[in-house]
Amino acid sequence: MSGDAPALGDPAGEIDAMAARLRELAALLRDPEAGDEPAAELAREAAELVSRAGNEIDRVLREGDPEPG
């Protein structure tokens, strides 16, 4: 990622940075000149980012939920 990494502990910034990288990866994957191996690596990175972003969103939502009862 670029030098514009969000500060640690900033979930919204982290999610935004992951989304920006996913947009970059999507653009790279649309390139008809991308070879199979580089495309596979980009797809793996994208899958990892989607998983991390989903986990971060879940964590933020859990922390924001009031305790039942």
PyMOL commands that set and color helices and strands:
alter all, ss='L'
color gray80, all
select helices_A, chain A and resi 11-30+36-64
alter helices_A, ss='H'
color red, helices_A
deselect
rebuild
show_as cartoon
